Amino acid sequence: IEIAKLLGKKLNITVNYDCLQKNKNTEFMKDNFISANEKEQKLKGVFKIKDQNLKDKKILLFDDVCQTGSTLKEITKVLYNEGNVENVYALTITKTTTKKDSI
């Protein structure tokens, strides 16, 4: 949240931490070595938009760590399908790799 606040201030954009909510709990998946496919399945239907007008807005998603991209992908789907947003952009600070991803 602190990084998003700084980014919002620097870019002079509104930062909203409260437009999405998880409608069911999920297990902590960051350190669990599951496939991207499995993670996508576990995240299906997890997020919903709170009562906010996002129609035709441009959204910048900020994630400090991107492991498989599954969370960003699922949230993006929700924003387009339920929020009717104009565009969704994603910004991450780091991308994790597995041995399989390594060169």
Backbone torsions as a table, in degrees:
resi	resn	phi	psi	omega
1	ILE	NA	-39.4	-178.8
2	GLU	-62.8	-39.8	178.9
3	ILE	-66.1	-41.0	178.9
4	ALA	-63.3	-39.3	177.6
5	LYS	-60.7	-47.0	179.1
6	LEU	-62.5	-42.0	179.7
7	LEU	-63.4	-44.5	178.6
8	GLY	-61.0	-41.6	179.0
9	LYS	-65.1	-44.3	-179.0
10	LYS	-64.7	-40.4	-178.5
11	LEU	-89.0	-3.9	-178.4
12	ASN	57.2	47.6	177.8
13	ILE	-125.0	154.3	178.5
14	THR	-74.0	134.0	176.8
15	VAL	-107.8	123.2	-178.8
16	ASN	-118.3	117.6	-179.0
17	TYR	-96.5	0.8	-165.2
18	ASP	-126.4	21.0	-177.5
19	CYS	-91.7	-14.1	177.7
20	LEU	-120.5	153.7	171.9
21	GLN	-142.2	152.4	174.8
22	LYS	-85.8	128.6	-179.9
23	ASN	-99.0	4.0	169.8
24	LYS	-156.9	149.7	-179.3
25	ASN	-77.0	146.5	175.6
26	THR	-125.4	155.5	176.2
27	GLU	-69.5	155.1	177.0
28	PHE	-68.0	118.1	-172.9
29	MET	-109.1	-5.5	-174.3
30	LYS	-59.5	-46.3	-177.5
31	ASP	-97.1	-4.8	176.7
32	ASN	-82.0	129.3	-176.7
33	PHE	-87.2	80.9	177.9
34	ILE	-112.8	157.3	-178.1
35	SER	-71.9	159.6	177.4
36	ALA	-60.9	-38.0	178.6
37	ASN	-61.6	-45.9	179.5
38	GLU	-64.9	-40.4	179.3
39	LYS	-64.6	-41.7	177.6
40	GLU	-59.1	-42.4	179.2
41	GLN	-63.6	-40.0	-179.3
42	LYS	-69.6	-24.4	-177.5
43	LEU	-94.0	-8.6	-179.4
44	LYS	-59.9	124.8	176.5
45	GLY	76.7	8.8	-176.6
46	VAL	-77.9	-34.1	-174.3
47	PHE	-104.6	147.5	171.9
48	LYS	-143.7	159.0	179.7
49	ILE	-85.3	134.1	173.2
50	LYS	-73.2	172.4	-178.2
51	ASP	-67.3	80.8	178.8
52	GLN	-140.7	148.9	178.8
53	ASN	-88.4	105.5	178.2
54	LEU	-109.1	0.7	-176.0
55	LYS	-53.7	129.8	176.5
56	ASP	64.6	16.1	177.9
57	LYS	-89.0	156.8	172.3
58	LYS	-98.9	126.9	-173.8
59	ILE	-114.6	132.4	172.4
60	LEU	-110.9	113.3	175.9
61	LEU	-88.4	134.8	178.6
62	PHE	-119.4	125.8	177.7
63	ASP	-132.0	126.1	-176.5
64	ASP	-68.7	-34.9	179.8
65	VAL	-132.7	129.2	177.0
66	CYS	-113.5	114.8	-179.9
67	GLN	-93.9	-60.9	-180.0
68	THR	-114.6	-14.9	-175.4
69	GLY	85.3	-0.5	-176.3
70	SER	-64.1	-40.0	-179.9
71	THR	-66.6	-46.5	178.5
72	LEU	-61.8	-39.3	179.8
73	LYS	-64.1	-45.4	-178.9
74	GLU	-66.6	-43.7	179.3
75	ILE	-64.3	-40.1	177.8
76	THR	-59.5	-43.9	178.0
77	LYS	-58.5	-45.3	-179.4
78	VAL	-63.2	-43.4	-179.6
79	LEU	-62.6	-42.8	178.6
80	TYR	-70.5	-46.2	-173.7
81	ASN	-75.8	-41.8	-176.3
82	GLU	-99.9	-32.0	-175.5
83	GLY	-93.3	-12.8	-178.3
84	ASN	51.1	43.0	-179.9
85	VAL	-74.5	159.5	179.6
86	GLU	-76.1	-51.8	-179.2
87	ASN	-145.6	152.0	174.0
88	VAL	-126.5	129.6	176.5
89	TYR	-119.4	149.6	179.7
90	ALA	-124.2	139.2	178.2
91	LEU	-130.9	127.0	176.1
92	THR	-127.7	155.5	178.8
93	ILE	-90.2	-37.9	-177.3
94	THR	-143.0	150.8	176.0
95	LYS	-118.4	124.2	178.1
96	THR	-82.7	157.5	177.8
97	THR	-130.1	158.9	173.4
98	THR	-111.5	172.6	177.5
99	LYS	-57.1	-36.2	-179.9
100	LYS	-63.8	-35.2	179.9
101	ASP	-79.3	-19.4	-173.7
102	SER	-69.7	152.2	178.1
103	ILE	-85.9	NA	NA
